[in-house]
């Protein structure tokens, strides 16, 4: 198996794609537009509870993940020089809590707004983050051979599931 090693600037295109995806999510119109309908109003409490749950989990994952790797945090998918493999704290529950946080926040908005267009884009984001995380993991394995064992123990995005 060929192991890729990080090179300066490698993966910058993934950051550009991620920013485009996030901007697209923000400007994407809610479709179908159900605001003001009987269904939308009837599901009000459920929508608010889902938004609170998803957003709360996203904030926790994002904060804990950012704090745990604060000295090594970069928008680029390749590891910074002199990094240390972090497998404790939130990283003992999920390998990519920052990506999970973004996906949870997007899911929360999709449910709250009852937007199929946002749900579809969230699915595309899941595929994108899966690809980006896989590239990152190849680079991490090249630097930290123990990363392979870690991937067998800890799920990628959803604790204990995926």
KOLKOL-647026 format. One record per atom (N, C-alpha, C): residue number from 1; residue in one letter; atom name; x, y, z. Coordinates in steps of 0.02 Angstrom, whole numbers, plus 50000, padded with zeros to 5 digits. Layout:
KOLKOL-647026
NUM,a,CA,X,Y,Z
...
END
This chain:
KOLKOL-647026
1,x,N,50042,49941,50000
1,x,CA,50000,50000,50000
1,x,C,50045,50062,50000
2,x,N,50032,50106,49954
2,x,CA,50071,50168,49949
2,x,C,50044,50219,49999
3,x,N,50089,50247,50039
3,x,CA,50069,50296,50089
3,x,C,50090,50365,50064
4,x,N,50041,50410,50061
4,x,CA,50056,50478,50040
4,x,C,50083,50517,50099
5,x,N,50131,50560,50085
5,x,CA,50157,50604,50137
5,x,C,50137,50675,50120
6,x,N,50125,50716,50170
6,x,CA,50103,50784,50157
6,x,C,50156,50827,50125
7,x,N,50134,50871,50081
7,x,CA,50178,50920,50050
7,x,C,50145,50987,50058
8,x,N,50187,51039,50062
8,x,CA,50161,51106,50072
8,x,C,50109,51123,50018
9,x,N,50051,51147,50040
9,x,CA,49997,51166,49994
9,x,C,49953,51109,49971
10,x,N,49972,51048,49988
10,x,CA,49933,50990,49966
10,x,C,49865,50990,50001
11,x,N,49813,50983,49962
11,x,CA,49746,50982,49989
11,x,C,49713,51049,49993
12,x,N,49746,51102,49970
12,x,CA,49716,51169,49973
12,x,C,49652,51172,49931
13,x,N,49649,51134,49878
13,x,CA,49588,51132,49837
13,x,C,49529,51106,49877
14,x,N,49542,51063,49926
14,x,CA,49488,51038,49968
14,x,C,49460,51092,50013
15,x,N,49503,51137,50036
15,x,CA,49481,51193,50077
15,x,C,49437,51240,50035
16,x,N,49457,51252,49974
16,x,CA,49417,51294,49928
16,x,C,49349,51263,49916
17,x,N,49348,51198,49903
17,x,CA,49284,51163,49893
17,x,C,49241,51165,49955
18,x,N,49272,51158,50014
18,x,CA,49234,51160,50076
18,x,C,49202,51229,50086
19,x,N,49240,51282,50073
19,x,CA,49212,51350,50080
19,x,C,49155,51360,50031
20,x,N,49163,51335,49970
20,x,CA,49110,51341,49920
20,x,C,49047,51303,49943
21,x,N,49057,51245,49970
21,x,CA,49002,51204,49995
21,x,C,48965,51240,50052
22,x,N,49003,51269,50098
22,x,CA,48973,51304,50154
22,x,C,48936,51368,50131
23,x,N,48965,51404,50086
23,x,CA,48931,51464,50059
23,x,C,48868,51444,50021
24,x,N,48873,51390,49983
24,x,CA,48815,51364,49947
24,x,C,48759,51346,49994
25,x,N,48776,51317,50051
25,x,CA,48725,51298,50100
25,x,C,48689,51360,50127
26,x,N,48728,51413,50139
26,x,CA,48699,51475,50167
26,x,C,48652,51508,50117
27,x,N,48670,51510,50053
27,x,CA,48629,51546,50004
27,x,C,48576,51502,49971
28,x,N,48579,51437,49983
28,x,CA,48531,51391,49954
28,x,C,48460,51406,49978
29,x,N,48412,51414,49932
29,x,CA,48343,51426,49954
29,x,C,48313,51364,49986
30,x,N,48269,51375,50034
30,x,CA,48233,51321,50066
30,x,C,48181,51295,50017
31,x,N,48186,51230,50001
31,x,CA,48139,51199,49955
31,x,C,48119,51131,49983
32,x,N,48057,51114,49987
32,x,CA,48000,51158,49972
32,x,C,47991,51210,50028
33,x,N,47961,51264,50010
33,x,CA,47949,51318,50058
33,x,C,47885,51303,50097
34,x,N,47893,51279,50158
34,x,CA,47835,51258,50198
34,x,C,47819,51307,50254
35,x,N,47860,51359,50262
35,x,CA,47848,51408,50316
35,x,C,47778,51436,50309
36,x,N,47743,51440,50365
36,x,CA,47675,51467,50365
36,x,C,47621,51415,50352
37,x,N,47640,51354,50333
37,x,CA,47590,51302,50320
37,x,C,47570,51269,50386
38,x,N,47516,51234,50383
38,x,CA,47490,51199,50442
38,x,C,47541,51147,50468
39,x,N,47571,51111,50422
39,x,CA,47621,51060,50440
39,x,C,47680,51093,50475
40,x,N,47705,51147,50448
40,x,CA,47762,51183,50476
40,x,C,47747,51205,50548
41,x,N,47688,51232,50558
41,x,CA,47668,51256,50625
41,x,C,47656,51197,50673
42,x,N,47627,51143,50648
42,x,CA,47612,51085,50690
42,x,C,47677,51053,50715
43,x,N,47729,51056,50676
43,x,CA,47792,51026,50694
43,x,C,47839,51074,50730
44,x,N,47813,51132,50750
44,x,CA,47854,51185,50779
44,x,C,47897,51162,50836
45,x,N,47869,51130,50886
45,x,CA,47907,51110,50945
45,x,C,47959,51057,50927
46,x,N,47941,51011,50882
46,x,CA,47987,50959,50860
46,x,C,48045,50990,50822
47,x,N,48030,51038,50779
47,x,CA,48082,51072,50740
47,x,C,48130,51108,50787
48,x,N,48104,51144,50836
48,x,CA,48146,51181,50883
48,x,C,48188,51134,50926
49,x,N,48159,51078,50947
49,x,CA,48196,51029,50987
49,x,C,48252,50998,50946
50,x,N,48238,50982,50883
50,x,CA,48289,50953,50839
50,x,C,48345,51003,50827
51,x,N,48327,51066,50815
51,x,CA,48378,51117,50805
51,x,C,48421,51125,50867
52,x,N,48390,51126,50926
52,x,CA,48428,51134,50988
52,x,C,48475,51074,50999
53,x,N,48450,51014,50987
53,x,CA,48490,50953,50997
53,x,C,48549,50951,50949
54,x,N,48534,50959,50884
54,x,CA,48587,50956,50834
54,x,C,48638,51012,50844
55,x,N,48614,51072,50856
55,x,CA,48659,51129,50865
55,x,C,48701,51122,50929
56,x,N,48669,51099,50982
56,x,CA,48705,51088,51045
56,x,C,48761,51037,51036
57,x,N,48744,50981,51005
57,x,CA,48795,50930,50992
57,x,C,48850,50956,50947
58,x,N,48832,50995,50896
58,x,CA,48881,51024,50850
58,x,C,48928,51071,50888
59,x,N,48900,51112,50931
59,x,CA,48942,51158,50970
59,x,C,48990,51121,51016
60,x,N,48965,51069,51049
60,x,CA,49007,51030,51094
60,x,C,49063,50995,51055
61,x,N,49045,50961,51001
61,x,CA,49096,50927,50961
61,x,C,49147,50976,50933
62,x,N,49123,51032,50906
62,x,CA,49169,51081,50878
62,x,C,49215,51111,50929
63,x,N,49188,51129,50987
63,x,CA,49229,51159,51040
63,x,C,49280,51110,51067
64,x,N,49258,51050,51084
64,x,CA,49304,51000,51112
64,x,C,49357,50979,51061
65,x,N,49336,50971,50998
65,x,CA,49383,50952,50946
65,x,C,49434,51006,50933
66,x,N,49412,51068,50929
66,x,CA,49458,51124,50917
66,x,C,49507,51132,50975
67,x,N,49481,51126,51036
67,x,CA,49524,51135,51095
67,x,C,49577,51080,51098
68,x,N,49557,51018,51083
68,x,CA,49603,50962,51089
68,x,C,49661,50966,51040
69,x,N,49649,50995,50981
69,x,CA,49703,51000,50931
69,x,C,49723,51073,50918
70,x,N,49711,51116,50966
70,x,CA,49723,51187,50957
70,x,C,49793,51204,50933
71,x,N,49843,51166,50952
71,x,CA,49912,51180,50931
71,x,C,49927,51154,50861
72,x,N,49882,51112,50834
72,x,CA,49894,51081,50768
72,x,C,49838,51097,50719
73,x,N,49792,51140,50738
73,x,CA,49733,51155,50697
73,x,C,49752,51193,50634
74,x,N,49727,51169,50578
74,x,CA,49738,51201,50514
74,x,C,49678,51186,50469
75,x,N,49659,51231,50424
75,x,CA,49604,51215,50379
75,x,C,49624,51164,50327
76,x,N,49689,51157,50315
76,x,CA,49713,51110,50265
76,x,C,49708,51039,50293
77,x,N,49695,50990,50249
77,x,CA,49686,50922,50274
77,x,C,49751,50887,50292
78,x,N,49809,50914,50274
78,x,CA,49871,50880,50293
78,x,C,49895,50906,50361
79,x,N,49927,50862,50398
79,x,CA,49949,50881,50465
79,x,C,50004,50934,50464
80,x,N,50004,50976,50514
80,x,CA,50057,51026,50521
80,x,C,50120,50991,50546
81,x,N,50177,51023,50536
81,x,CA,50240,50995,50559
81,x,C,50241,50989,50635
82,x,N,50278,50941,50660
82,x,CA,50285,50929,50732
82,x,C,50218,50917,50767
83,x,N,50171,50887,50732
83,x,CA,50106,50874,50764
83,x,C,50111,50812,50807
84,x,N,50062,50805,50850
84,x,CA,50056,50747,50894
84,x,C,49988,50716,50880
85,x,N,49986,50651,50876
85,x,CA,49923,50617,50864
85,x,C,49880,50620,50928
86,x,N,49821,50650,50922
86,x,CA,49776,50657,50979
86,x,C,49722,50603,50974
87,x,N,49719,50559,51023
87,x,CA,49670,50505,51024
87,x,C,49631,50503,51090
88,x,N,49636,50556,51129
88,x,CA,49602,50559,51193
88,x,C,49546,50610,51190
89,x,N,49507,50614,51243
89,x,CA,49452,50662,51245
89,x,C,49401,50647,51191
90,x,N,49378,50698,51157
90,x,CA,49327,50689,51104
90,x,C,49354,50644,51048
91,x,N,49420,50645,51039
91,x,CA,49451,50604,50986
91,x,C,49452,50530,51004
92,x,N,49433,50512,51065
92,x,CA,49425,50441,51083
92,x,C,49354,50417,51066
93,x,N,49311,50464,51048
93,x,CA,49241,50449,51031
93,x,C,49228,50454,50956
94,x,N,49260,50502,50924
94,x,CA,49251,50512,50851
94,x,C,49316,50541,50823
95,x,N,49335,50516,50764
95,x,CA,49400,50536,50735
95,x,C,49399,50607,50706
96,x,N,49342,50630,50682
96,x,CA,49338,50695,50649
96,x,C,49281,50737,50678
97,x,N,49288,50759,50741
97,x,CA,49234,50796,50773
97,x,C,49218,50863,50739
98,x,N,49266,50894,50708
98,x,CA,49253,50959,50675
98,x,C,49209,50949,50614
99,x,N,49222,50897,50575
99,x,CA,49179,50882,50518
99,x,C,49110,50860,50542
100,x,N,49109,50820,50595
100,x,CA,49045,50798,50623
100,x,C,49004,50858,50646
101,x,N,49037,50908,50676
101,x,CA,49002,50968,50700
101,x,C,48969,51004,50642
102,x,N,49005,51012,50587
102,x,CA,48976,51046,50529
102,x,C,48917,51007,50500
103,x,N,48923,50941,50497
103,x,CA,48869,50900,50471
103,x,C,48808,50901,50517
104,x,N,48819,50902,50582
104,x,CA,48763,50906,50630
104,x,C,48728,50973,50625
105,x,N,48766,51027,50620
105,x,CA,48736,51093,50613
105,x,C,48694,51097,50550
106,x,N,48720,51071,50495
106,x,CA,48683,51071,50432
106,x,C,48620,51028,50437
107,x,N,48626,50972,50470
107,x,CA,48567,50928,50480
107,x,C,48514,50962,50522
108,x,N,48537,50996,50574
108,x,CA,48490,51033,50617
108,x,C,48451,51085,50579
109,x,N,48485,51123,50537
109,x,CA,48450,51174,50497
109,x,C,48402,51141,50447
110,x,N,48424,51086,50417
110,x,CA,48381,51051,50368
110,x,C,48316,51028,50400
111,x,N,48321,51000,50460
111,x,CA,48262,50977,50496
111,x,C,48219,51036,50518
112,x,N,48251,51087,50547
112,x,CA,48214,51144,50572
112,x,C,48174,51179,50516
113,x,N,48206,51187,50459
113,x,CA,48173,51223,50404
113,x,C,48132,51176,50360
114,x,N,48133,51111,50374
114,x,CA,48100,51060,50333
114,x,C,48120,51068,50259
115,x,N,48185,51078,50249
115,x,CA,48212,51092,50183
115,x,C,48245,51031,50152
116,x,N,48213,51005,50100
116,x,CA,48242,50949,50064
116,x,C,48305,50970,50026
117,x,N,48306,51033,50002
117,x,CA,48364,51057,49966
117,x,C,48425,51058,50012
118,x,N,48416,51080,50074
118,x,CA,48472,51081,50121
118,x,C,48491,51010,50144
119,x,N,48442,50967,50149
119,x,CA,48456,50897,50167
119,x,C,48498,50864,50112
120,x,N,48481,50877,50050
120,x,CA,48519,50850,49994
120,x,C,48591,50877,49995
121,x,N,48599,50942,50007
121,x,CA,48666,50970,50010
121,x,C,48705,50944,50070
122,x,N,48671,50928,50124
122,x,CA,48703,50898,50182
122,x,C,48729,50828,50164
123,x,N,48690,50791,50125
123,x,CA,48713,50726,50100
123,x,C,48775,50732,50057
124,x,N,48776,50783,50014
124,x,CA,48835,50796,49972
124,x,C,48894,50814,50017
125,x,N,48882,50854,50068
125,x,CA,48935,50873,50116
125,x,C,48963,50812,50151
126,x,N,48919,50764,50168
126,x,CA,48942,50702,50200
126,x,C,48991,50666,50154
127,x,N,48974,50661,50090
127,x,CA,49018,50629,50042
127,x,C,49084,50666,50036
128,x,N,49080,50733,50033
128,x,CA,49140,50775,50029
128,x,C,49185,50765,50090
129,x,N,49156,50770,50150
129,x,CA,49196,50764,50211
129,x,C,49224,50693,50218
130,x,N,49188,50644,50194
130,x,CA,49214,50576,50195
130,x,C,49276,50571,50151
131,x,N,49273,50602,50092
131,x,CA,49331,50603,50047
131,x,C,49389,50641,50079
132,x,N,49375,50700,50105
132,x,CA,49427,50742,50135
132,x,C,49459,50707,50195
133,x,N,49418,50676,50237
133,x,CA,49444,50641,50295
133,x,C,49487,50581,50274
134,x,N,49468,50548,50221
134,x,CA,49507,50491,50197
134,x,C,49576,50513,50173
135,x,N,49579,50570,50139
135,x,CA,49644,50597,50118
135,x,C,49686,50614,50180
136,x,N,49655,50647,50227
136,x,CA,49689,50667,50289
136,x,C,49715,50605,50326
137,x,N,49675,50553,50327
137,x,CA,49695,50492,50362
137,x,C,49753,50457,50329
138,x,N,49758,50461,50263
138,x,CA,49816,50432,50228
138,x,C,49880,50469,50249
139,x,N,49876,50535,50253
139,x,CA,49934,50574,50274
139,x,C,49951,50561,50347
140,x,N,49900,50556,50389
140,x,CA,49913,50543,50460
140,x,C,49945,50474,50470
141,x,N,49923,50425,50431
141,x,CA,49951,50358,50436
141,x,C,50025,50359,50415
142,x,N,50042,50401,50367
142,x,CA,50112,50406,50346
142,x,C,50157,50434,50400
143,x,N,50130,50477,50441
143,x,CA,50168,50509,50495
143,x,C,50162,50469,50560
144,x,N,50103,50443,50572
144,x,CA,50088,50407,50635
144,x,C,50064,50336,50617
145,x,N,50108,50287,50612
145,x,CA,50087,50219,50594
145,x,C,50033,50191,50640
146,x,N,50031,50214,50703
146,x,CA,49981,50190,50750
146,x,C,49910,50214,50733
147,x,N,49905,50259,50685
147,x,CA,49839,50286,50666
147,x,C,49794,50231,50638
148,x,N,49823,50181,50605
148,x,CA,49784,50126,50577
148,x,C,49746,50089,50632
149,x,N,49779,50074,50687
149,x,CA,49746,50040,50743
149,x,C,49692,50085,50772
150,x,N,49706,50149,50777
150,x,CA,49657,50197,50803
150,x,C,49593,50197,50760
151,x,N,49600,50193,50694
151,x,CA,49541,50193,50650
151,x,C,49497,50132,50660
152,x,N,49527,50078,50684
152,x,CA,49488,50017,50697
152,x,C,49447,50022,50761
153,x,N,49468,50067,50805
153,x,CA,49435,50074,50870
153,x,C,49385,50131,50873
154,x,N,49396,50184,50834
154,x,CA,49355,50244,50839
154,x,C,49323,50259,50771
155,x,N,49258,50273,50772
155,x,CA,49221,50287,50710
155,x,C,49239,50356,50683
156,x,N,49225,50365,50619
156,x,CA,49246,50425,50583
156,x,C,49206,50487,50602
157,x,N,49140,50484,50596
157,x,CA,49098,50544,50606
157,x,C,49045,50537,50660
158,x,N,49014,50478,50665
158,x,CA,48960,50468,50713
158,x,C,48983,50418,50765
159,x,N,48989,50439,50828
159,x,CA,49014,50394,50880
159,x,C,48978,50326,50880
160,x,N,49019,50273,50880
160,x,CA,48996,50204,50884
160,x,C,48957,50179,50822
161,x,N,48944,50222,50773
161,x,CA,48906,50201,50714
161,x,C,48946,50205,50649
162,x,N,48972,50265,50633
162,x,CA,49008,50275,50570
162,x,C,49064,50325,50579
END
